[in-house]
Amino acid sequence: MFRALRRALRPARLHIPARPFTAGTPKLPPAAREALGADATAGEAIAYNRVRVATITAVALYRIGCTPPVTDDDLDYAVHALHFPYSVPSPETRASIRAALAVLDADHTVTVTH
C-alpha cells in the first residue's frame, strides 16, 4: 500500500497542449446515463454532468492563462463561448469550474506547452 502511495506522490508531468480558446462545443465525455448506466440516481447524474462541463471549461480557461480568482461574469462568458446549452451556469457549476481551475493552477507539474 505504501509503495502505491509513494508512486502516486512521485512528481509527474502533465502537458496540456495550448490551443486558442475559440467558440464551439468541445468533445464531451459521455452523458451520465451512458457513463453511469440507467441505475444512476438523479443526484449522481447531475453531479457527473456538472463536473464534466466544469472540467472542460476549467481546462479551456487554463490553456489561455486564466488563473484564480475568476469572476462570475468570466465563468458565464466561458461557458457561453464553449456553446454549452445553459443560459447561465448554476452556482454549483461555477464552484466546480473554480475548483478544477484551482487544482490545475496549484499543481506545479501541470504545464501548458505552446
Secondary structure, 3 states (H helix, E strand, C coil): CHHHHHHHHCCCCEEEECCCCCCCCCCCCCCHHHHHCCCCCHHHHHHHHHHHHHHHHHHHHHHCCCCCCCCHHHHHHHHHHCCCCCCCCCHHHHHHHHHHHHHHHHCCCEEEEC
